[in-house]
Amino acid sequence: MKIGERGQVTIPKTIREKYGFLPQIEVDFVQEKTGVLIQKKTRHVSPVEQVYGILRKNVQTDPYIESIRGR
């Protein structure tokens, strides 16, 4: 594989499919002692952000918990 004039390189299709490098995915280049690691960019999401908004706002908490417990 050669690097193009603009610094671009093509990731082989089998590797893109295996590791989920889809169009519009952002990647990070991480310098290692033996070379460079390419990995998908991840955004840290706090536990609060993960669950924010899962409850409907017009439902009281206690009745909701009782209903999911089957009571």
N, C-alpha and C positions, 0 to 999 in steps of 0.2 A: 504494500500500500504506500502510495506517495502522498505527501502533503502538497496541496495546490498552492498557487501563487498567493492566494488570499488566506492561507493558513487552514484551509478546509480539508477534511479527510472524510471518507465514506465509511461508515460502520457497516460491516457485512449484514445482510438481511437475517441470517440465522442467529447472529448475536443480538440484533435489535429485538427480534421476536422472543428469544429466550429470556432477556432481561427487561423487556418492556420499554425499550427506548422508542417511544411513539412520536409522531410529529407533534411539535409544540412542547415537548417535555424539556425542562431545563436541566442542565447537567453542571456538575462541579468538577474541576480538575484539581486533584489532591497530589501534592508533591510527596513522593516516597523516596527512600534511600536508593532503591533500584530502578525507579522510573516514575511514571505518572499514572495515577488511578483516576478513571472516569466513573463518576457515580451520579445517579439521579439526585437532583437537588431536593432536599426535604425541608419542609417548614415545620418547626416545632409548634405543636398545638397543645396548649395547656389542657388539663382534664376538664376545667370549667368550660372552655370553648367547645370541647367535644360533646358535652351534654346540654349546652345552652340551647334553649328553644324546643326541647323535646316534649315538654309538657304544654298543653294548650293553656293559654293564659286565663281562660274563664273557668278552670277547674281548680277546686281547692285541693291542697296536697294530701290531707288525711283521707278523704274519700277516694282519691285516685289510688293511693297505696293500698287501701282496702280492696278496691276493685281488681288490682293486678294480683293480689294475693288470693283472689277467688272467694272473698267473703261478702 
